[in-house]
Structures are given as structure tokens and as C-alpha cells.
Amino acid sequence: MKIIEDDRKNLRIVLLINTIDDLWYLKNIMAQDDIIITSVFRRQEQNADMTRSKSVERKKIRINLKIEKVDFLPYTDNLKILGEIVEGENTGSHQSVMIGVDDEITLVKELNEEEYGLLKESVDNYYKNTVVFTSLDDESCTVALLKSYGIQDIGEIVSGKSGKDYESKASDSGYYNEIIQTLKNIRSISTIIILGPGFEHTKLYERIKNDPFFKQITVYDIAETDSGKRGIYEFMAEKKSEEILKGARLAGDEKLIQSFLKNLNKTGLSVYGYDEIIKYAKMNMIEDLLISESKFRDPETRSLLSQINGVNVHVISDYTDSGEIIKQFGGYCGILRYKK
């Protein structure tokens, strides 16, 4: 995200969308009744004597839209906003707007500290490298992209080695070649992380390590039971991922939820539920507050955030395993500074 104009005094911020990740951030910054100013194409009115068969010309206009609903479909390139035009031409009519990469919008609202923090995070995230996970064993390989809001599946490649017909199935060469071709179809790869049990991941590394297309490759062993996407999440939760995934939101989220679960079971430093969070926040005992993104936009969360100070607030994407865990605990989880 790029901030073109930051006039918070007059509740006006002009933004340029740089990446698909920005759409996730924008979804969590916007709320019902906020105003956005952007451009849309609308049909021009036809004269009565014009034939129905003639194509309808569309005119590009600027609109001020009062938001009613925001929809983000993960791993697509658009954010859909529904609302009512509140100023100028067509005032009072409803309009849907699709916001995508390279679009410019003006957001008119008073951002709270956490919302502005998300905005700044999206700006900092613009220059992050593209990380691709390749998690494989001798039966299948998962290729996925690291996004701010989750793991985006790119492909699942099957080796054909399982079962009694092992010898008649595709060769190693065909399996690896399909993985390599899948990787080469991804744009702007900066880092490839190859994960797996056994020897398959190291064999793949040997095949691509001298290919100039792949600039930075890292190889890690994982438990035999954790191949595929589960292996990716396990890797992100481990200390060995810290340096290569430094600054990646999703990796940080995974470590936080693992810390929460550990403290819940062993140390008593974890609390959850809205009322419990309020209780310990008032005693200044909460170090980290984890909120599911669906709860982050609720009015009760605004009330909660207005009552706390000195707390690290983390908005956890609903499109991740961590997000599902947070929702099971009511959408609000806290890690305490010291034992209760």
C-alpha cells in the first residue's frame, strides 16, 4: 500500500493499492458507514427513441460511497464494496465497487490506533519478498505462497508412487519436473523454502540449486507426519524460521498462537473471552492481545480497545489455522505479562 496523502486531521487518507495483500488490510480498516471516494463506470441514460439493441455507453464518474458491506474473497484480486452514493450525481442510489491492484481510493474516517497500525503495516509490507513453500514427501508435493492473510495454494502434485503399482507409476524425474515447472510459472519468486521428511526434498534441491531461475533456496527437514500444508505451518511456528521469515505477518501469528496454547496448558499465562480480556486489561496484565479479524470490526472490540493501553494488539486472519483456533476461543485471546 502507498499513502499518497495522509490528512488525518481532516479524516482523509488517499491510498494506492499495490498488492493483493493490501486488499486484506483494507478490508479490516474499513467499517460500515465509512466513506470512500473512488471512480466507477456507470451507464448513461438513453433517450426514449434510442433502440434497445444499441450498446449502452458507460461514463467514468467519481463517487462518494457510504459503505454498507465489504467482501474480500481470499486469493482473488478484488475487494467488493457495497454502499450508497451520498454526494453529487446519483445521490441516494446504491452502487457496488470493485477495488483492485493499482486502484486509488480516498478513505474518509477517523482511524483508531489499531486501524492506523494496520495501514502502516500494509505500507511496510509492500517491499516484502515473495516466499514460496514447497512441502513434499515421496507421494505428493504442496506448492504455496506466503501471504499476509494466509497460505495460498498454488498446486498439489502427486508422484504416483503410492500403492501396489509403485513400479509402473511416473518416475522420479517426472515428479520433480512437474514441481519445477509449477515453480517456474510463479512470478517474482525471491525465496523458495523446500520442506519435507526423508530424502525427497533434498533430491529436489539438488535438481534446482544450479538453475539461475531460482535465486535463493532454503532446505529444512520436517517430521514425517507434517508434510503438505501442515508442514508449512509447523515450520513457521519453529524458531528456525525466524530469520528467513523475519517480518512476515503470518509467521508471527503462528508463533503467537503456539505461545498462547503453551501458556494455556502449562503456565497459566493465557486468558480468553471478551469478559476475561477486559478484566485483565484493566489490571494492566495483558502483554499480547490476539483478536480474530471478524471480531476486530465489531463495535464491542472498539469499546475494548478504548479501555486498554500498552498492549500489543494482533489481528489474526480468518483464513489461517491460527484464525480458526482464535475463533474457537471466542475471538479474543490474551497472553499475560505475569501469572494471574
VEXDREN-2710 file (C-alpha; in Angstrom, 1 decimal):
% VEXDREN-2710
k/r/px/py/pz
1/MET/0.0/0.0/0.0
2/LYS/1.2/3.5/-0.7
3/ILE/-0.2/6.5/1.2
4/ILE/-0.5/9.4/-1.3
5/GLU/-2.0/11.8/1.1
6/ASP/-2.3/11.5/4.9
7/ASP/-4.6/14.2/6.3
8/ARG/-5.9/12.5/9.5
9/LYS/-6.8/15.9/10.9
10/ASN/-9.5/16.3/8.3
11/LEU/-10.2/12.5/8.3
12/ARG/-8.9/12.0/4.8
13/ILE/-6.4/9.4/3.6
14/VAL/-5.6/8.8/-0.1
15/LEU/-4.3/5.3/-0.8
16/LEU/-2.8/3.4/-3.8
17/ILE/-3.3/-0.3/-3.8
18/ASN/0.0/-2.1/-4.7
19/THR/-0.6/-5.7/-3.9
20/ILE/-3.4/-8.2/-3.3
21/ASP/-2.3/-8.3/0.3
22/ASP/-3.3/-4.7/0.6
23/LEU/-6.9/-5.7/0.0
24/TRP/-6.9/-7.8/3.1
25/TYR/-5.6/-4.9/5.2
26/LEU/-8.1/-2.5/3.6
27/LYS/-11.0/-4.8/4.5
28/ASN/-10.0/-4.7/8.1
29/ILE/-9.5/-1.0/8.2
30/MET/-12.9/-0.2/6.6
31/ALA/-16.2/-0.4/8.5
32/GLN/-19.9/0.1/7.9
33/ASP/-20.8/3.8/7.4
34/ASP/-17.3/4.8/6.5
35/ILE/-17.0/6.9/3.3
36/ILE/-14.8/6.1/0.3
37/ILE/-14.2/8.3/-2.7
38/THR/-13.3/6.5/-5.9
39/SER/-14.1/6.2/-9.6
40/VAL/-16.7/3.8/-11.2
41/PHE/-18.2/3.4/-14.6
42/ARG/-21.9/3.9/-14.8
43/ARG/-24.4/3.5/-17.7
44/GLN/-25.5/6.7/-19.2
45/GLU/-29.2/7.3/-19.6
46/GLN/-30.6/6.5/-23.0
47/ASN/-33.1/8.7/-24.9
48/ALA/-36.6/7.1/-25.4
49/ASP/-36.1/7.0/-29.2
50/MET/-32.8/5.0/-29.0
51/THR/-33.1/1.4/-30.0
52/ARG/-32.7/-1.2/-27.3
53/SER/-30.2/-3.1/-29.4
54/LYS/-27.7/-0.2/-29.3
55/SER/-24.9/-0.7/-26.8
56/VAL/-25.1/1.4/-23.6
57/GLU/-22.2/3.8/-23.2
58/ARG/-20.5/3.8/-19.8
59/LYS/-19.2/7.0/-18.2
60/LYS/-16.4/7.2/-15.6
61/ILE/-17.5/9.2/-12.6
62/ARG/-16.2/10.0/-9.1
63/ILE/-18.5/8.9/-6.3
64/ASN/-18.7/9.3/-2.5
65/LEU/-19.9/6.0/-1.2
66/LYS/-21.1/5.3/2.3
67/ILE/-20.1/1.7/3.0
68/GLU/-22.7/-0.9/3.8
69/LYS/-20.7/-4.1/3.2
70/VAL/-17.2/-5.1/2.4
71/ASP/-16.4/-8.6/0.9
72/PHE/-12.9/-10.0/0.4
73/LEU/-12.5/-13.3/-1.3
74/PRO/-9.1/-14.6/-0.4
75/TYR/-6.6/-15.2/-3.2
76/THR/-8.5/-13.1/-5.7
77/ASP/-7.6/-9.7/-7.0
78/ASN/-10.6/-7.7/-5.9
79/LEU/-12.3/-6.2/-2.9
80/LYS/-16.0/-5.7/-3.3
81/ILE/-17.6/-2.8/-1.6
82/LEU/-21.4/-2.2/-1.5
83/GLY/-22.9/1.1/-0.4
84/GLU/-25.0/4.2/-1.1
85/ILE/-23.8/7.2/-3.1
86/VAL/-24.1/10.2/-0.7
87/GLU/-22.9/13.2/-2.7
88/GLY/-23.2/14.6/-6.2
89/GLU/-24.7/12.8/-9.2
90/ASN/-26.9/9.8/-8.4
91/THR/-27.1/10.6/-4.7
92/GLY/-29.2/8.1/-2.9
93/SER/-28.6/5.2/-5.4
94/HIS/-26.8/2.1/-4.4
95/GLN/-23.5/1.1/-6.0
96/SER/-21.1/-1.8/-5.9
97/VAL/-17.4/-1.0/-6.4
98/MET/-14.6/-3.5/-7.2
99/ILE/-11.2/-2.3/-5.8
100/GLY/-8.1/-4.0/-7.1
101/VAL/-4.3/-3.6/-7.6
102/ASP/-3.3/-0.1/-9.0
103/ASP/-6.6/1.5/-7.9
104/GLU/-6.5/4.7/-6.0
105/ILE/-9.2/5.4/-3.3
106/THR/-9.8/8.1/-0.7
107/LEU/-10.9/6.8/2.7
108/VAL/-12.8/9.3/4.9
109/LYS/-12.9/8.1/8.5
110/GLU/-11.3/8.6/11.9
111/LEU/-8.8/5.8/12.3
112/ASN/-8.2/4.4/15.7
113/GLU/-4.7/3.5/16.7
114/GLU/-5.0/-0.2/15.8
115/GLU/-6.5/0.6/12.3
116/TYR/-3.8/3.1/11.6
117/GLY/-1.2/0.5/12.7
118/LEU/-2.7/-2.0/10.1
119/LEU/-2.4/0.7/7.5
120/LYS/1.2/1.4/8.3
121/GLU/1.9/-2.3/8.3
122/SER/0.5/-2.6/4.8
123/VAL/2.8/0.2/3.7
124/ASP/5.8/-1.6/5.2
125/ASN/4.7/-4.9/3.7
126/TYR/4.9/-3.6/0.1
127/TYR/8.5/-4.4/-0.4
128/LYS/8.5/-7.8/1.3
129/ASN/9.9/-10.6/-0.9
130/THR/7.7/-13.3/-2.4
131/VAL/8.2/-16.5/-0.4
132/VAL/7.2/-19.9/-2.0
133/PHE/6.8/-23.1/0.1
134/THR/7.4/-26.5/-1.5
135/SER/6.5/-29.1/1.0
136/LEU/6.9/-32.7/-0.2
137/ASP/7.3/-36.4/0.5
138/ASP/7.5/-39.4/-1.8
139/GLU/3.8/-39.3/-2.5
140/SER/2.8/-35.7/-3.1
141/CYS/4.0/-32.1/-3.1
142/THR/2.2/-28.9/-1.9
143/VAL/3.3/-25.6/-3.6
144/ALA/2.1/-22.5/-1.8
145/LEU/2.7/-18.7/-1.5
146/LEU/3.1/-16.9/1.8
147/LYS/0.6/-14.1/2.0
148/SER/-0.2/-11.7/4.9
149/TYR/-3.6/-13.3/5.4
150/GLY/-2.8/-17.0/4.8
151/ILE/-1.2/-19.7/2.7
152/GLN/-2.3/-19.6/-0.9
153/ASP/-2.3/-23.0/-2.6
154/ILE/-0.7/-22.9/-6.0
155/GLY/-0.7/-26.6/-6.8
156/GLU/-0.8/-30.2/-5.5
157/ILE/1.5/-32.6/-7.4
158/VAL/1.1/-36.3/-7.0
159/SER/4.1/-38.6/-7.5
160/GLY/2.2/-41.7/-8.4
161/LYS/4.4/-43.7/-6.0
162/SER/1.8/-45.0/-3.6
163/GLY/0.1/-48.3/-3.7
164/LYS/1.0/-51.7/-5.1
165/ASP/1.6/-50.4/-8.6
166/TYR/4.6/-48.4/-7.5
167/GLU/6.9/-49.6/-10.2
168/SER/4.5/-48.7/-13.1
169/LYS/3.8/-45.2/-11.9
170/ALA/5.5/-42.0/-13.0
171/SER/9.3/-41.8/-12.5
172/ASP/11.1/-39.6/-10.0
173/SER/12.1/-37.4/-12.9
174/GLY/8.5/-36.8/-14.0
175/TYR/7.5/-35.9/-10.4
176/TYR/10.3/-33.4/-9.9
177/ASN/9.9/-31.9/-13.4
178/GLU/6.2/-31.2/-12.7
179/ILE/7.2/-29.5/-9.4
180/ILE/9.9/-27.4/-11.1
181/GLN/7.5/-26.3/-13.9
182/THR/4.9/-25.3/-11.3
183/LEU/7.5/-23.2/-9.5
184/LYS/8.6/-21.5/-12.8
185/ASN/5.0/-20.5/-13.5
186/ILE/5.1/-18.3/-10.4
187/ARG/6.1/-14.7/-11.0
188/SER/8.7/-12.8/-9.0
189/ILE/10.0/-15.6/-6.7
190/SER/12.7/-14.4/-4.4
191/THR/12.9/-17.2/-1.9
192/ILE/11.9/-20.9/-2.1
193/ILE/11.6/-22.9/1.1
194/ILE/11.8/-26.7/0.5
195/LEU/10.4/-28.8/3.3
196/GLY/10.0/-32.5/3.8
197/PRO/10.8/-35.7/5.6
198/GLY/13.1/-38.3/4.2
199/PHE/15.1/-37.5/1.1
200/GLU/12.6/-36.2/-1.5
201/HIS/13.1/-32.5/-0.5
202/THR/16.9/-32.8/-0.7
203/LYS/16.6/-34.6/-4.1
204/LEU/14.5/-31.6/-5.4
205/TYR/17.1/-29.2/-4.1
206/GLU/19.9/-30.9/-5.9
207/ARG/18.0/-30.6/-9.2
208/ILE/17.3/-26.9/-8.9
209/LYS/20.2/-25.5/-6.9
210/ASN/22.2/-24.5/-10.0
211/ASP/19.2/-23.2/-12.0
212/PRO/19.6/-19.4/-12.4
213/PHE/15.8/-19.0/-12.2
214/PHE/15.9/-19.9/-8.5
215/LYS/17.9/-17.2/-6.7
216/GLN/17.6/-18.2/-3.0
217/ILE/16.7/-21.7/-1.9
218/THR/16.5/-22.9/1.7
219/VAL/16.0/-26.6/2.7
220/TYR/14.6/-27.9/6.0
221/ASP/13.7/-31.3/7.4
222/ILE/10.3/-31.7/8.9
223/ALA/8.5/-34.6/10.7
224/GLU/7.2/-37.4/8.6
225/THR/3.6/-36.7/9.8
226/ASP/3.8/-33.0/8.9
227/SER/4.3/-32.9/5.1
228/GLY/2.0/-30.8/2.9
229/LYS/0.4/-27.6/4.3
230/ARG/0.6/-28.8/7.9
231/GLY/4.4/-29.0/7.5
232/ILE/4.4/-25.3/6.3
233/TYR/2.5/-24.2/9.4
234/GLU/4.8/-26.2/11.7
235/PHE/7.9/-24.7/10.1
236/MET/6.5/-21.2/10.6
237/ALA/6.0/-21.9/14.3
238/GLU/9.5/-23.0/14.9
239/LYS/12.5/-20.8/15.9
240/LYS/14.5/-21.9/12.8
241/SER/12.0/-19.9/10.6
242/GLU/12.6/-16.6/12.3
243/GLU/15.5/-15.3/10.2
244/ILE/14.1/-16.2/6.8
245/LEU/10.5/-15.2/7.6
246/LYS/11.5/-12.1/9.5
247/GLY/8.7/-9.5/9.3
248/ALA/6.2/-11.9/7.8
249/ARG/2.8/-11.4/9.5
250/LEU/1.7/-15.0/9.1
251/ALA/4.8/-16.5/10.7
252/GLY/4.4/-14.1/13.6
253/ASP/0.8/-15.0/14.1
254/GLU/1.6/-18.7/14.1
255/LYS/4.2/-18.2/16.8
256/LEU/1.8/-16.2/18.9
257/ILE/-1.0/-18.8/18.8
258/GLN/1.5/-21.5/19.7
259/SER/2.7/-19.4/22.7
260/PHE/-0.9/-18.9/23.7
261/LEU/-1.7/-22.6/23.6
262/LYS/1.5/-23.4/25.5
263/ASN/0.8/-20.9/28.2
264/LEU/-2.8/-22.0/28.5
265/ASN/-1.8/-25.6/29.2
266/LYS/1.4/-25.1/31.3
267/THR/2.0/-21.7/32.7
268/GLY/-1.4/-20.1/33.3
269/LEU/-0.3/-17.0/31.4
270/SER/-3.1/-17.3/28.8
271/VAL/-6.7/-15.9/29.1
272/TYR/-9.5/-15.8/26.6
273/GLY/-13.0/-14.5/26.1
274/TYR/-14.2/-10.9/25.9
275/ASP/-15.0/-10.5/29.7
276/GLU/-11.7/-12.1/30.8
277/ILE/-9.7/-9.9/28.4
278/ILE/-11.5/-6.8/29.8
279/LYS/-10.8/-8.0/33.4
280/TYR/-7.1/-8.5/33.0
281/ALA/-6.6/-5.5/30.7
282/LYS/-7.9/-3.2/33.4
283/MET/-5.2/-4.6/35.7
284/ASN/-2.6/-3.9/33.0
285/MET/-1.7/-7.6/32.9
286/ILE/-2.0/-8.3/29.2
287/GLU/1.1/-8.3/27.1
288/ASP/-0.3/-9.5/23.8
289/LEU/-4.0/-9.4/22.6
290/LEU/-5.0/-11.6/19.8
291/ILE/-8.3/-10.8/18.0
292/SER/-9.8/-12.6/15.1
293/GLU/-10.4/-10.3/12.1
294/SER/-14.1/-10.9/12.2
295/LYS/-14.3/-9.7/15.8
296/PHE/-11.9/-6.8/15.1
297/ARG/-14.6/-5.0/13.1
298/ASP/-17.3/-5.5/15.9
299/PRO/-18.4/-2.4/17.9
300/GLU/-17.6/-4.3/21.2
301/THR/-14.0/-4.5/20.0
302/ARG/-13.8/-0.7/19.6
303/SER/-15.1/-0.5/23.2
304/LEU/-12.4/-2.9/24.3
305/LEU/-9.6/-1.2/22.5
306/SER/-10.6/2.2/24.0
307/GLN/-10.1/0.7/27.5
308/ILE/-6.6/-0.7/27.2
309/ASN/-3.2/0.8/27.0
310/GLY/0.3/-0.6/26.4
311/VAL/-1.0/-3.8/24.9
312/ASN/0.4/-5.3/21.7
313/VAL/-2.8/-5.9/19.5
314/HIS/-2.6/-8.6/16.8
315/VAL/-5.4/-9.0/14.2
316/ILE/-5.4/-12.7/13.2
317/SER/-6.6/-13.6/9.7
318/ASP/-9.7/-15.7/9.5
319/TYR/-8.1/-17.6/6.5
320/THR/-5.5/-19.4/8.6
321/ASP/-5.3/-22.3/11.1
322/SER/-4.4/-19.7/13.7
323/GLY/-7.6/-17.8/12.9
324/GLU/-9.7/-20.9/13.3
325/ILE/-8.1/-21.5/16.8
326/ILE/-8.7/-18.0/17.9
327/LYS/-12.4/-18.2/16.9
328/GLN/-12.7/-21.4/19.0
329/PHE/-11.8/-19.3/22.0
330/GLY/-14.4/-16.7/21.2
331/GLY/-12.3/-14.5/19.0
332/TYR/-10.3/-12.9/21.9
333/CYS/-7.1/-14.4/23.4
334/GLY/-4.6/-12.8/25.7
335/ILE/-1.0/-13.6/26.9
336/LEU/-0.3/-12.1/30.3
337/ARG/2.8/-10.3/31.5
338/TYR/2.9/-12.3/34.7
339/LYS/0.8/-15.1/36.3
340/LYS/-2.7/-14.4/37.4
END
